[in-house]
């Protein structure tokens, strides 16, 4: 008996009479096509989610910056009170508070050549409510082998001051000139004592260069700036490594005087004081003081802080401060340039130690 064929029956018969395995192959192809479609859909969904997340993060940062600051901003000084970093912090706090409409309390956290204060900053949230004064001496620690942070952990907001360092002696010291100092150091190696900020600092780097040139002295570290400054006045050290602005009161009162400038050329204010380069000591590591926040702080908040610091820098009171510090009048670097400057300084430190 013949069975009439229906319109859709040939396909069914064709499948029924296909060679063995043909049906399985078709099913595998369909499954593969399905997996490919699922993979493509998953990729598209993931891409959309990433885009949404990035957009939300950007929007969130802008929202945070729009209302920022809503409470006081802590300004950490990784050194004791009275020093150059502390002076900068207190002036910035005073001038910046009216601009941001919030208090900026200064907190001194000395220790470890600045490492203790930096640890406090890095333990705080990356929300712009903690800043720190970051100076060349702390930065010099990164040139060592066991630094506790890296450039990836901080975001420089602005560089506020740059200036050379000097060797100072007491005004009535028997050492009248650099020649006297060099002669004594070579005749009696290890006898002269130089007050410094600490080992691993720019002070240490510079004296190491002198040491390799035959000027062998003993470092006497002082964590507290005030103690370091008066060490040569009290006879606890023969010389002091410092910036002129930090000891301006002692210079003005004729209690101490410079005998060597660490740099490429002399400073007009001290035209009779030789520069290290002219004497053959190739070391010129300027002291810089910057303000940094923790890495990851929203860019809009970093910019808001940087813009406020630019306004601080332009004020007459701050300009006067720069003059009193014997600083470079073109010291300022905003958030777009400060990271490159700070990174360049680190490379210079490494090169100085490697080539001298």
N, C-alpha and C positions, 0 to 999 in steps of 0.2 A: 504494500500500500504506500503510495507516495504522499508525502506531507507537503502542502502548499507552502511556498516560500513567502515570508512577509518582507516588507520593505527593509527592515533592519536586520534581517537574519543573515545576509551574506557575511557581514562583519563577524557575527558570532561564529558562523561556520568556519570563516577564515582563521579566527583565533583557535578554534578547536582543532583545525587541521594543520596549524603551524608546526614547524619542526620543534622538537623538544628543546626547552631552554629559551625559546623566543619570548614567551610570556614573562619569564623571570627577568630577561634582559630589559624588557619594557618597563617592568616595575622598578628595576634598579635605576633606570634613567629618570623616571618620574621622581624617585626618592632623591637622587642626586640634584635634580633641578630644584626640588623643594628645599634641600639643604642650602643650595646656592642662593636662592631667594631669601631664605631666613638669614643667611650670613650678611647679605647685602642690606637687608632691613636692619639687622643689628648694628652694622657699621654706620648706617645713616642715623639711627637713633642715638648711638654713642656720640657721633659728631655733633648732633643737635644738642645733646646734654652738655658736652664740653663748651659749646658756644654759649649756651644759656648760663652755665656756671661762670664763665669768664665775664660775660656781660653783667651778671649779678654782682660779681666781685668788684668790677669797675664801678658799677652804680653804687654799691655799698661804700667803696672808698670815697666817692664823691659826696655821698650823704654824710659820712663821718667828717670829712673835711669841711663841709658846709656848716656844721654845728660845732666844729672844733675851734678852740678848746672849751670844754664845758666845766672844767675843774682845773686846779693849779697844776703846773708842769714842773716836775722836779729837775733841778739842774745839778748833776753830780760833779764834784771836783775831786779827782783821784789823788789829791794832795792835801797837806795841812793848810790852815788859814794863813794869810799874809803873803803868800808867794804870787808870782806872776799869773798863774792859772786862776788862783782865787780872786785876784784883782779883776781879771777879765770877766769872770763869772758874775761877780757882784755888780759890775758896771752894766753888763748885758742884761742882767735881771732887772735892774732899775730902769733902764731905757726901753726894754721890751714889754714890760708888764702893761703899760698904758695902751700899747698897740694891740695886744691880744685880749685885753680885758680880763686877765686872770693873773693870779700871783705866780711867781717863779721862785720858789724857795731854793736857796743854795745849800747843798749838803756836802760837807767835806768827808771823804772816805779815803784817808791816806793808807799807804802800804804797798810793798811789792813793786816799786817803781811804776805805780799807777795801776797795777794788775788787780788790786782789791776793789778799787772803785769801778773798774771796767767789768768785774764780775757782777757787781750790783746792777749795772746797766743791762748786762746780758741776761740777768735773771728776771728782769721786768718784762711785761708784755710789749710787743712791738706796736704800740698804739699812739706814740707821740707824746705820752705823758711822762716820759723819762728821757732826758738828754744828758750828755756828759761833755766836759771839756777834754779834748783829746790833743795831747801835745807830742812833739817830736820824741821826747824821752820815752813815753809809753809806746810810741810807734816803733822805736828802735828794738823793742823786745821781739817784734815779729821777724827781725833779721837773725834771731837766735834759733836754736834747735828745739826748744821746748816751750814755745809761746802758748798761752792759754786761749787765744782767740786768733782769728785770721781776718783778712779784709772782707771775706764773705759774711762775717758776723756783724759788720757795722755798715752804716750808710752815712758818709760825711754830708752834713747839711750846709756847712759854710766854713771857709778858712777866714779867721778874723784878724790874725796878726802874724807877721814874719819878721825876723830880725837876726842879726849875727850874735854869736856868743863870744865871750872874752875870758882872759885870765886876769884877775885883779889881785893886787897886794895891798896891804895896809899902807896908808900914806907915808908913815915914817919908817917903813921897812928898809933894811939895808939893801934890799934888791931894788935898784932904781930903774932898771931897764930890762928888756927881754934878754939882752946879751948877758947881763948879770945872772939872770935866772938859768939860762942855758949853761953857762960856765959852771955854776954851782951844781946843777943836776948831773953834768958829765964828770965833774971832779969827785963828787960824792953821791954815786948812784943810790937811789932809795932813801935819801935823807930828807929831801923836800916833800912836804905833805900838801896835797891839794884837796880842798873840800869839794865834793861832788854830790850830785843827786843820788847816785847809786850805780852799782855794777849793771851792765847791760843797757845803760842809757846812752844818749848822744855824748854826754860828758866822757863816759868810758871809752866810746869809739874814738873820740878826738885825742884823748890822752894816749890811747894805744898807738895811734899814728905817730905821736911825738916819741913814744917809747921806741918804736922801730927806727926812729931817726937818732937815737942815742940819748934822748931826754927822759931819763928814768926817774919817776917820782912814785910816791905812795898815795893812793887814793884814800880819802877819809869820807865815807858816805854819811850824809845827814838827811833823814827822811823829812824833817821839818824845815821848811824854807828859812824861817826866822833864825833857827840855830845855825844853819849853813851860812847865812849872810854874816853873822857876827863872829863866826869861827876864826876868821883872820884877825879880827879886832882883839879877841881874847887870847890870841897866841896858840889856838888849838890847831891851826893850819897855817902854812906859809903863803898859800895862794888860794883863790876861789875861782871856780869855773861857773860863770853865770852870764845872764843877759844884762846889758847896761840899765835898761828901764827898771828891772826888778830891784836894783840897788841904787837907784837914782838919788834917794835921800842921803846915802853915804857918800856918793860922788859930790853932790851939791854942798855937803858939809865938810868936804875935804878930809874924809876919814879913810877913803880908799881910792885907788887909781888903777887904770888898766895898763897892762904891759904887752898884751898880745890880742889881736882880733883873729878869730877863726873864719877865714873867708878869702875871696880872691882879690879884694881891693880894700883900701883903707876907708874909714868912715869920716866924713867931713867934720863931725863933732869931735873926733879924736884923731886929727890928722897926723899927729906925731907917733901914733901907735902902729907898729908894723902889722901887716896881714900875713897869715900863715903861708899863703901861696908864694909871696915874695921871698920867704925864707926857705922855700923848698919843701914845706910840709903841705902836701896836697890834700887838705881836708877843709871842706866848706859845707858843713851840715847846719843849715839855718834852723833856728828854733822856730817852729810854727805852733800856733794854737788854733785849734778848730773846734767845732761843735758837731757831735755825732749822735745818731740815734741807732737803735737796734735795727739790723737788717730785717726787711719784711714790713717795715712801717709803710702804710699806704702812701704812694707817690704824691697824692694831692696834699697830704699833711706835711710831707717833707718840703714840698714847694711853698706851702704857707709859712712854714718856719723860716725857710731860706729867704723868702721875700721880706719877712719882718726883720731878719738880721741885716739884710741889705739896707733897709731904712735906718737901722741902728748905726750902721757903719757910716752913713752919710751925715749923721748929726754932728754939729760943731763940738759937742762935748766928747764924742768918741774920737774925732779928729785930733783934739787936744791930747787925749789919752795916747794916741799913736805917737805924737811928737815927744811926749814925756817918756815913752818907752824906747825912743831912738829906733822906731820900727820903720819898715818899708811903707811909704804912704800909699802904695798900690798893693797892699796885702790881700785885699778881699777876693775870695773865690766863691761863687754861689754853688748851689747844688748840682748844676750842670757841669761844673768844672772841678769842684773840690775833690771828687773821687780820683780823677786822673792825676791831680797834683799830689795827693797823699800817696798814691801808688808809685808815682815817680820818685818821691822822697825815699820810699822803702828800697827801691832799686839802687838809688844813689848810696844808701847806707851799706847795702850788700857789696857794691862795687868798691867803696872806700875800704872796707875790711879785707877785700880780696886782693886789691892792688897795692896796698901800702904795707 
